[in-house]
Amino acid sequence: MATARSAAIVGGGIGGLTVANALKQIGMSVSLYERAPYFIPTVGAAFGLTPNGQMSLAHIGFKDQIEKILHPFLKWQILNDNCEIVAASDRIGDYGKRFGYFMGGTLRSELVDVLKEPLEKNGILHYSHNVTNIKQDNDGVTISFDNEKEQKPVQVDMVIGADGIHSTVVKQIFTPTAQSIYSKVNLFYGMIDNIDQQTSINPMITTKNTFIQYFGHRHCLSYRTGNKGQYMWAITYPSVTPPTTSQSWAIRVPVRVPTPRVRVRVRVPVRVPVRVPTSRVRVPTKSYSSTSTSSVLPSSATSDDAEWTKMKNQQELSECLTKFPQSHPIHQCVAATDKQRILHFGLYYRQHRNDGWHRNRICLLGDPCHATLPHIGQGVNMAIEDAISLAMCLEKYNFQMEPAFQEYYKKRFNRTKRVVDMARYMGSFYRSENPIISSIRRHVYPRIFLSRTMLKRLEKEIFENCPVPVQQKNIVK
């Protein structure tokens, strides 16, 4: 039975970085290939790093580093359109006391820095490597890159595809996969720096260690992230089309989205002048996952095109805000946000891959097999879990690929499918304009959502179903 002692990872997102560290820790020879020339922090990217993601990263030695970049949540509050608290719970604060891990918010760029540092130090991370061909046989897998004169093909025992929703690995090795599905939901997303200096925002919503959701005629959320005074907000709204643009001159920014691991087609940030990098750039032809963020202006674009798009985004944001009463704090958040820190994009997902996640020596993790929507904040956390689970399976079977890959799929399929389905259901619920559902969302659901029963179910999903077991430190009834 074929064994693997060397592995190539395609895709340098958080899933790819995590699995590279995990495989290195169990003694494998690892190389990670990222097509971007370097990592460029995404404008405004923050996300919820939940205890299951933290526990998985702690399993490979990153617990102390994660604690330094996490802003923990001790309270969960749900507000209505009048900024009145309709439901609240401090039970999520008990997680840290009992298990040693809090719900929390972090900046994607800071987590990337933590994960890539040991890889760069050991010469494992290779930038500007765009995979063009993958071939496997009984002896191993050969990977070729687009610049063959400078980047020679490499041969390894196994390959891991962690290269996003438009995975090159999937296209070359797996059967044709359905296109990504537009969820009929768009999102405005913003980041505010130095939140403690913002006197125009209701201090009720900027309280430290508090996760806030707003259930009214529209759904939005906000919270502190990281430990340097950043504050994020996001508004979702229903739409039959993604943000408007002209296909002949679209300005697209490939990004990694902050909540749980959905892939998006991003349009020009609201009122943002486009900056064309002078270094090496690529013009993407479709939405995809990338570890870098670069603004690219196609040659066919003109200043009039950019101005038209800017105005259209302004109109759509203004129209979106009309659904909130003037007393709603989202107006204050938007007004306090530098317009270069606002993004506007449509949300996409994929049908869960149910035909196996490996083909002989090649295996997938993260979005190539289960891209999800951000409505329950688990996309990135699922990719991190995948990485740790795959490494654990390989070690268990002494690096024999076939039994390890089979057990990995068996362990991960039901959990990730449950998360993908739940995120889709919640998205439908949040965007529904049906009067009955809207009334339930505003008046009934908040109390059910933060009830003891629901929070116990959340606890079970996060802690008991995580691939890394955790011991309770103190039982709180």
C-alpha positions as CSV (number, residue, x, y, z in Angstrom):
1,M,0.0,0.0,0.0
2,A,1.4,3.4,-1.0
3,T,2.8,5.6,1.7
4,A,3.6,9.3,1.7
5,R,6.6,10.9,3.3
6,S,6.5,14.1,1.1
7,A,3.6,16.3,0.3
8,A,2.9,19.4,-1.8
9,I,0.1,21.7,-0.8
10,V,-1.5,23.8,-3.5
11,G,-3.0,27.0,-2.1
12,G,-1.7,29.2,0.7
13,G,-4.9,30.2,2.5
14,I,-5.5,29.5,6.2
15,G,-6.4,25.8,5.4
16,G,-3.3,25.3,3.4
17,L,-1.0,27.0,5.9
18,T,-2.6,25.0,8.7
19,V,-2.1,21.6,7.0
20,A,1.5,22.5,6.1
21,N,2.3,23.1,9.8
22,A,0.4,20.0,10.8
23,L,2.2,17.7,8.4
24,K,5.5,19.2,9.2
25,Q,4.9,18.5,12.9
26,I,4.3,14.8,12.2
27,G,7.6,14.5,10.3
28,M,6.6,14.8,6.7
29,S,8.6,16.7,4.1
30,V,6.3,19.6,3.1
31,S,6.2,22.2,0.4
32,L,3.4,24.8,0.0
33,Y,2.9,26.5,-3.4
34,E,1.0,29.8,-3.6
35,R,0.4,31.6,-6.9
36,A,0.5,35.1,-5.4
37,P,3.9,36.9,-5.3
38,Y,3.4,37.6,-1.6
39,F,0.7,37.9,1.1
40,I,-1.2,41.2,1.0
41,P,-3.6,41.7,3.9
42,T,-7.1,42.0,2.7
43,V,-8.8,45.3,3.3
44,G,-10.8,45.0,6.4
45,A,-10.7,41.2,6.7
46,A,-11.8,39.9,10.1
47,F,-13.6,36.8,11.0
48,G,-14.9,34.7,14.0
49,L,-12.3,32.3,15.2
50,T,-14.4,29.9,17.2
51,P,-13.1,27.5,19.9
52,N,-13.1,24.5,17.5
53,G,-10.7,26.4,15.2
54,Q,-8.6,27.5,18.2
55,M,-8.4,24.0,19.7
56,S,-7.3,22.6,16.3
57,L,-4.5,25.2,16.0
58,A,-3.5,24.7,19.7
59,H,-3.1,21.0,18.8
60,I,-0.2,21.9,16.6
61,G,1.4,24.4,19.0
62,F,-0.2,27.8,18.3
63,K,-2.3,28.3,21.4
64,D,-0.2,31.2,22.9
65,Q,0.0,33.0,19.5
66,I,-3.8,32.7,19.0
67,E,-4.6,34.1,22.4
68,K,-2.5,37.2,21.6
69,I,-4.5,38.0,18.4
70,L,-8.0,37.1,19.6
71,H,-10.6,39.5,21.0
72,P,-12.7,37.1,23.2
73,F,-16.5,37.4,23.4
74,L,-17.9,37.1,26.9
75,K,-21.5,38.3,26.0
76,W,-23.8,37.8,23.1
77,Q,-26.5,40.4,22.6
78,I,-29.3,40.7,20.1
79,L,-30.7,44.1,19.4
80,N,-33.8,45.3,17.5
81,D,-34.1,48.2,15.1
82,N,-34.4,50.7,17.9
83,C,-31.1,49.5,19.5
84,E,-33.0,47.8,22.3
85,I,-31.6,44.5,23.7
86,V,-34.2,41.8,23.0
87,A,-32.1,38.9,24.1
88,A,-28.7,38.5,25.8
89,S,-26.5,35.7,27.2
90,D,-23.2,35.6,29.1
91,R,-23.0,31.8,28.8
92,I,-20.5,32.0,26.0
93,G,-18.1,33.5,28.5
94,D,-18.3,30.3,30.4
95,Y,-16.6,28.5,27.5
96,G,-13.2,30.0,28.5
97,K,-13.7,29.1,32.1
98,R,-14.7,25.5,31.4
99,F,-12.6,24.7,28.3
100,G,-9.9,27.3,28.0
101,Y,-11.2,28.7,24.7
102,F,-13.5,31.6,24.0
103,M,-15.6,32.6,21.0
104,G,-13.8,35.6,19.5
105,G,-12.9,37.8,16.6
106,T,-9.5,38.1,14.9
107,L,-7.9,39.7,11.9
108,R,-7.1,37.3,9.0
109,S,-3.8,39.0,8.3
110,E,-2.6,38.4,11.8
111,L,-3.5,34.7,11.8
112,V,-1.8,34.4,8.4
113,D,1.3,35.9,9.9
114,V,1.3,33.4,12.7
115,L,0.9,30.4,10.5
116,K,3.3,31.4,7.7
117,E,6.2,32.4,10.0
118,P,7.5,28.9,10.7
119,L,7.0,27.9,7.1
120,E,8.9,30.8,5.7
121,K,11.6,30.2,8.2
122,N,12.1,26.7,7.0
123,G,11.9,27.5,3.3
124,I,8.6,25.6,2.9
125,L,6.4,28.4,1.5
126,H,7.0,29.1,-2.2
127,Y,5.3,32.3,-3.7
128,S,4.6,33.0,-7.4
129,H,4.0,29.4,-8.2
130,N,0.9,29.0,-10.3
131,V,0.2,25.3,-10.8
132,T,-0.6,24.4,-14.5
133,N,-0.5,20.6,-14.5
134,I,-0.7,17.7,-12.1
135,K,0.0,14.1,-13.1
136,Q,0.1,11.1,-10.9
137,D,1.3,7.5,-11.3
138,N,2.4,4.6,-9.2
139,D,5.6,6.4,-8.2
140,G,4.2,9.7,-7.1
141,V,2.7,13.0,-8.3
142,T,4.4,15.5,-10.6
143,I,3.4,19.2,-10.4
144,S,4.3,21.7,-13.1
145,F,4.1,25.5,-12.9
146,D,3.4,28.3,-15.5
147,N,7.0,29.5,-15.6
148,E,8.8,26.3,-16.4
149,K,12.2,27.9,-17.1
150,E,12.5,29.3,-13.6
151,Q,10.2,26.9,-11.7
152,K,11.0,23.3,-12.4
153,P,8.4,20.6,-12.0
154,V,8.4,18.9,-8.6
155,Q,7.7,15.3,-7.7
156,V,6.1,14.3,-4.3
157,D,4.3,11.3,-2.8
158,M,1.0,13.2,-2.3
159,V,-0.7,16.5,-3.1
160,I,-3.3,18.4,-1.1
161,G,-5.6,20.8,-2.9
162,A,-6.4,23.7,-0.6
163,D,-6.8,26.2,-3.4
164,G,-10.3,27.5,-2.9
165,I,-13.7,27.3,-4.6
166,H,-12.2,27.5,-8.1
167,S,-9.6,24.8,-7.3
168,T,-7.1,24.0,-10.0
169,V,-6.6,20.6,-8.4
170,V,-10.3,19.8,-8.7
171,K,-10.4,20.9,-12.3
172,Q,-7.5,18.7,-13.3
173,I,-8.1,15.6,-11.2
174,F,-11.7,15.3,-10.2
175,T,-14.8,14.9,-12.3
176,P,-16.5,18.1,-13.6
177,T,-18.1,20.0,-10.7
178,A,-21.1,22.3,-10.8
179,Q,-20.5,26.0,-10.8
180,S,-20.6,28.0,-7.6
181,I,-24.2,29.0,-6.7
182,Y,-25.2,32.6,-6.0
183,S,-27.1,32.7,-2.7
184,K,-29.2,35.7,-3.7
185,V,-27.6,37.6,-0.8
186,N,-25.2,40.5,-1.0
187,L,-23.1,42.0,1.8
188,F,-21.6,45.3,2.7
189,Y,-18.7,45.0,5.1
190,G,-16.6,47.6,6.9
191,M,-13.8,48.0,9.4
192,I,-13.3,50.9,11.8
193,D,-9.9,51.6,13.3
194,N,-9.4,53.1,16.8
195,I,-13.0,52.4,17.8
196,D,-12.4,53.8,21.3
197,Q,-11.8,57.2,19.7
198,Q,-15.1,57.2,17.8
199,T,-17.4,59.4,19.9
200,S,-20.2,59.4,17.3
201,I,-21.0,55.7,17.8
202,N,-23.4,54.5,20.5
203,P,-21.1,53.1,23.2
204,M,-23.6,50.4,23.9
205,I,-22.5,48.5,20.8
206,T,-18.8,49.1,21.1
207,T,-18.5,47.5,24.5
208,K,-15.5,45.2,24.7
209,N,-15.9,41.4,24.6
210,T,-19.4,41.6,23.2
211,F,-20.8,40.0,20.0
212,I,-23.8,41.9,18.7
213,Q,-26.4,40.8,16.2
214,Y,-29.3,42.9,15.0
215,F,-32.6,41.2,14.1
216,G,-35.0,43.6,12.5
217,H,-36.2,44.2,9.0
218,R,-32.7,43.5,7.9
219,H,-29.9,41.4,9.5
220,C,-26.5,42.7,10.5
221,L,-23.8,42.2,13.1
222,S,-20.8,44.0,14.6
223,Y,-18.0,43.2,17.0
224,R,-14.5,44.1,18.1
225,T,-11.8,42.1,16.4
226,G,-8.1,41.6,17.3
227,N,-6.6,43.5,20.1
228,K,-5.7,46.8,18.5
229,G,-9.0,48.6,18.6
230,Q,-10.5,47.4,15.3
231,Y,-14.3,47.1,15.0
232,M,-16.1,45.3,12.1
233,W,-19.7,45.5,10.9
234,A,-21.6,43.7,8.2
235,I,-25.0,44.0,6.5
236,T,-26.6,41.3,4.4
237,Y,-29.5,42.0,2.1
238,P,-31.5,40.0,-0.5
239,S,-30.9,40.6,-4.2
240,V,-31.6,38.7,-7.4
241,T,-28.2,39.7,-8.7
242,P,-24.7,40.2,-7.3
243,P,-23.4,43.8,-7.1
244,T,-23.8,45.6,-10.4
245,T,-20.9,46.0,-12.8
246,S,-20.2,46.0,-16.5
247,Q,-18.6,42.7,-17.6
248,S,-16.3,44.5,-20.1
249,W,-14.6,46.6,-17.5
250,A,-15.2,44.9,-14.1
251,I,-12.7,45.7,-11.5
252,R,-12.4,42.6,-9.3
253,V,-10.6,42.1,-6.1
254,P,-10.0,38.5,-5.0
255,V,-10.3,38.2,-1.3
256,R,-10.7,35.9,1.6
257,V,-14.0,36.7,3.3
258,P,-14.1,37.2,7.2
259,T,-16.8,34.7,8.4
260,P,-16.8,31.4,7.8
261,R,-15.1,30.2,4.4
262,V,-17.5,31.3,1.4
263,R,-16.1,32.5,-1.8
264,V,-17.2,35.7,-3.4
265,R,-17.1,37.9,-6.5
266,V,-16.1,41.3,-5.2
267,R,-16.8,44.6,-6.8
268,V,-15.1,47.9,-6.3
269,P,-15.2,49.0,-2.6
270,V,-17.6,51.9,-2.0
271,R,-16.1,55.2,-3.1
272,V,-12.6,53.8,-3.4
273,P,-10.1,55.1,-6.0
274,V,-8.5,52.2,-7.6
275,R,-4.7,51.8,-7.0
276,V,-2.9,49.8,-9.6
277,P,0.1,48.0,-8.1
278,T,3.4,48.6,-9.8
279,S,4.6,45.1,-8.9
280,R,3.6,41.9,-10.7
281,V,-0.3,41.6,-10.9
282,R,-2.8,39.2,-12.4
283,V,-6.3,40.0,-13.8
284,P,-8.6,37.3,-12.6
285,T,-11.2,36.1,-15.0
286,K,-13.6,34.9,-12.4
287,S,-14.2,35.0,-8.6
288,Y,-11.8,32.7,-6.7
289,S,-9.9,32.2,-3.5
290,S,-6.5,33.9,-3.2
291,T,-4.2,34.6,-0.3
292,S,-3.4,38.0,-1.5
293,T,-5.5,41.1,-2.2
294,S,-4.6,43.3,-5.2
295,S,-6.7,45.8,-7.0
296,V,-6.4,45.3,-10.7
297,L,-7.6,47.7,-13.4
298,P,-8.1,46.0,-16.8
299,S,-6.8,48.0,-19.7
300,S,-10.3,48.4,-21.1
301,A,-11.4,50.2,-17.9
302,T,-11.7,54.0,-17.9
303,S,-12.0,56.6,-15.2
304,D,-15.6,57.0,-16.3
305,D,-16.2,53.3,-15.7
306,A,-14.7,53.4,-12.2
307,E,-16.8,56.5,-11.4
308,W,-20.0,54.8,-12.6
309,T,-19.3,51.8,-10.4
310,K,-18.5,54.0,-7.4
311,M,-21.8,55.8,-7.8
312,K,-23.7,52.6,-8.3
313,N,-22.2,51.2,-5.1
314,Q,-23.0,54.4,-3.2
315,Q,-26.6,54.1,-4.4
316,E,-26.9,50.5,-3.4
317,L,-25.5,51.2,0.1
318,S,-27.8,54.2,0.5
319,E,-30.8,52.0,-0.6
320,C,-29.7,49.3,1.8
321,L,-29.5,51.8,4.7
322,T,-33.0,53.0,4.1
323,K,-34.3,49.7,5.5
324,F,-32.9,50.7,8.9
325,P,-34.4,53.4,11.1
326,Q,-32.3,56.5,11.5
327,S,-31.8,55.5,15.2
328,H,-30.2,52.2,14.2
329,P,-26.4,52.2,15.1
330,I,-25.5,50.8,11.6
331,H,-25.8,54.4,10.3
332,Q,-23.2,55.5,12.8
333,C,-20.9,52.6,11.9
334,V,-21.1,53.4,8.2
335,A,-20.5,57.1,8.8
336,A,-17.5,56.4,10.9
337,T,-15.9,54.0,8.4
338,D,-13.2,55.2,6.0
339,K,-14.8,54.5,2.6
340,Q,-11.6,52.7,1.5
341,R,-12.5,50.1,4.2
342,I,-15.9,49.2,2.9
343,L,-16.4,46.2,0.6
344,H,-19.5,45.1,-1.3
345,F,-19.9,41.6,-2.7
346,G,-22.2,38.8,-3.4
347,L,-22.2,35.5,-1.5
348,Y,-21.6,32.2,-3.2
349,Y,-21.5,28.5,-2.1
350,R,-21.1,25.1,-3.6
351,Q,-23.1,21.9,-3.3
352,H,-21.3,19.6,-0.8
353,R,-18.9,17.2,-2.7
354,N,-20.2,13.7,-1.9
355,D,-18.1,11.6,-4.4
356,G,-15.1,11.4,-2.1
357,W,-12.4,13.9,-1.4
358,H,-9.4,12.1,-2.8
359,R,-8.2,10.4,-6.0
360,N,-5.3,8.0,-5.4
361,R,-2.5,10.3,-4.1
362,I,-4.4,13.6,-4.3
363,C,-6.7,14.9,-1.5
364,L,-8.8,18.0,-0.9
365,L,-9.6,20.1,2.1
366,G,-11.6,23.3,2.8
367,D,-13.5,25.1,0.1
368,P,-12.7,22.7,-2.8
369,C,-15.0,20.1,-1.1
370,H,-17.4,22.2,1.1
371,A,-17.5,25.9,0.4
372,T,-20.0,27.4,2.8
373,L,-21.8,30.7,3.4
374,P,-20.8,33.0,6.3
375,H,-24.0,33.0,8.3
376,I,-22.8,30.8,11.1
377,G,-19.2,31.8,11.0
378,Q,-17.6,28.4,10.4
379,G,-16.0,28.5,6.9
380,V,-12.4,29.1,8.1
381,N,-12.9,27.0,11.2
382,M,-14.0,24.0,9.1
383,A,-10.9,24.3,6.9
384,I,-8.7,24.4,10.0
385,E,-10.4,21.3,11.3
386,D,-9.9,19.5,8.0
387,A,-6.2,20.2,8.1
388,I,-5.8,18.8,11.6
389,S,-8.0,15.8,10.9
390,L,-6.1,14.9,7.7
391,A,-2.8,15.0,9.5
392,M,-4.2,12.9,12.4
393,C,-5.4,10.2,10.0
394,L,-2.1,10.0,8.1
395,E,-0.2,9.6,11.4
396,K,-2.7,7.0,12.6
397,Y,-2.2,4.8,9.5
398,N,1.6,5.3,9.3
399,F,1.3,7.5,6.3
400,Q,-0.6,5.0,4.2
401,M,-2.6,7.2,2.0
402,E,-5.7,5.2,1.0
403,P,-6.9,4.2,4.5
404,A,-6.0,7.6,5.8
405,F,-7.9,9.5,3.1
406,Q,-10.9,7.2,3.5
407,E,-11.1,7.8,7.3
408,Y,-10.6,11.5,6.8
409,Y,-13.6,11.7,4.5
410,K,-15.7,9.5,6.8
411,K,-14.9,11.7,9.8
412,R,-15.4,15.0,8.0
413,F,-18.3,14.5,5.6
414,N,-21.3,14.6,8.0
415,R,-19.9,17.4,10.1
416,T,-19.0,19.7,7.2
417,K,-22.3,19.0,5.4
418,R,-24.3,19.9,8.5
419,V,-22.4,23.2,8.7
420,V,-22.9,24.0,5.0
421,D,-26.6,23.2,5.1
422,M,-27.2,25.1,8.3
423,A,-25.4,28.2,6.9
424,R,-27.6,28.0,3.8
425,Y,-30.8,27.6,5.9
426,M,-29.9,30.6,8.1
427,G,-29.1,32.7,5.1
428,S,-32.6,32.0,3.7
429,F,-34.1,32.9,7.1
430,Y,-32.2,36.1,7.5
431,R,-33.1,37.4,4.0
432,S,-36.7,36.3,3.9
433,E,-39.2,39.2,3.3
434,N,-42.2,37.0,4.1
435,P,-44.2,39.0,6.7
436,I,-44.7,36.0,8.9
437,I,-41.1,34.9,8.8
438,S,-40.0,38.5,9.3
439,S,-42.2,38.8,12.4
440,I,-40.7,35.6,13.8
441,R,-37.2,36.8,13.1
442,R,-37.8,40.0,14.9
443,H,-39.9,38.9,17.9
444,V,-39.5,35.2,18.5
445,Y,-36.3,34.0,17.1
446,P,-33.9,36.1,19.2
447,R,-35.1,34.6,22.5
448,I,-35.0,31.1,21.1
449,F,-31.6,31.6,19.6
450,L,-30.0,32.5,22.9
451,S,-32.0,30.1,25.0
452,R,-30.2,27.6,27.2
453,T,-31.2,24.7,24.9
454,M,-29.8,26.3,21.8
455,L,-26.6,27.4,23.5
456,K,-26.1,23.8,24.7
457,R,-26.5,22.6,21.1
458,L,-24.0,25.2,20.0
459,E,-21.6,24.0,22.7
460,K,-21.9,20.4,21.6
461,E,-21.3,21.2,18.0
462,I,-18.2,23.3,18.7
463,F,-16.6,21.2,21.4
464,E,-17.8,17.7,21.3
465,N,-17.7,17.3,17.5
466,C,-14.3,19.0,17.1
467,P,-11.6,16.5,15.9
468,V,-9.4,17.6,18.8
469,P,-10.8,16.5,22.2
470,V,-10.9,19.0,25.0
471,Q,-11.3,18.5,28.8
472,Q,-13.6,20.6,30.8
473,K,-11.7,22.6,33.5
474,N,-14.6,23.6,35.6
475,I,-18.2,22.4,35.2
476,V,-20.7,25.3,35.2
477,K,-24.3,24.3,35.5
